[in-house]
Amino acid sequence: MESIVHLLSQYKYLLLLPLAIVEGPIIAIIAGFLCANKLLNPAITYPVIVMGDLIGDSICYLLGRVGVPTWVKWIAGKLGIRKEKIDLVRQYFNTNPVKTISLSKITLGIGVAGIYLAGNARIPYQRFIKVCLVTSALQYVFYLTIGVLFGSAYQRISNYLDMATAAIIVAVIAIVLVVVIKSKINPSLSKRI
């Protein structure tokens, strides 16, 4: 973390954009801290971070749009995920794009899967990017504000974000395991899911 702070204060926006593409929330908090210390300009920092987030979302969307790798299909098949279930997810994405895309963006850890599924569900890119833009704009006002107010504690905040991400991932894996185990015990359940 210290090296990121040092590099950002030295290379500023040149480094901020690629870092925002890869890891937005903690970079926004660090950038807010640097804005509070007059090392970055908030009027430039905010649009750069939002743009980086949108580029990352677009890459993930594109990967979902061009297709699912064979190994992912194999794992999905082993977990009992069939084409009919995927079609239901696509239908849900198409009928609730704002809710599903926004929740995917703000959910730490597994949100990338939702963005990927939006591409795989063939949500029109124009609709997708509009929802992402509004969500990112609001989300990064929040993260930059945290950075400005509490940025000196960025290491501790990063640890809290990591713990929250781990908890969400563990919860999702537990839910998937429970559903898979129940569907193996009671095959009629898998038809209803």
Buried (B, 14 or more C-beta within 10 A) or exposed (E): EEEBBEBBBEEBBEBBBEBBBEBBBBBBBBBBBBBBEEBBEBEEBBEBBBBBBBBBBBEBBEBBBEEBEEEEBEEBEEEBBEEEEBEEBBEBBBEEBEEBBBEBBBBBBBBBBBBBBBBBBEBEBEBBBBBBBBBBBEBBEBBBBBBBEBBEBBEEBBEEBEEEBEEBEEEBEEEEEEBBEEBEEEEEEBEEE
